[in-house]
Amino acid sequence: MSDYNKHKQRTAVRNLREYIKEVTENEKIETEILEVGDGLAISKIK
């Protein structure tokens, strides 16, 4: 894997972790995370 691809993967992982943290900790957002394939998150604003 090239350095560019490693950086791109780290960036994607960091962004995904930030997204999951936001949708699970924000009380104004209701989210269900399903373990289907690579994963699926369904969110709605309360």
N, C-alpha and C positions, 0 to 999 in steps of 0.2 A: 504494500500500500504506500502510495507517495505521501510526502509530508503535507501536500495540499489536501489530500483526501482525509488524512488523519485529523487535520485542523477542522475540516468541514464536518466530520463526524463528531468531534468534541463540541463544536458549536451547536450542532443539532441536539445532542444529548443535554447540554446546558439549557438550551431553550425549552426543551421538553420538560425538564425538571422544574423550571420556573413556571411554565404553564400549569403543570399538575399541582404545584404548591398554591398557585393563585386560585384555581378552581376548587380546590379542596378546603382552603382556609377562608375564603371570602364567603361570609354569611349571606350575601345577597345573591349568590349563585348556587344553584342546586345542580350537582353533577353526578352522573353515574359512569364509572369506568368499567368497560367490559373487556374481558380477556378473549377477544376474538381476533384471530390472525395476529397482526402486529399491535392490536389494541384499538379500542374505539371509545371515545368519550362523548357523552351527550350532556349538554348543559342547557340550563334555562335560568333566566333571571327571575327571582321570586317577586 
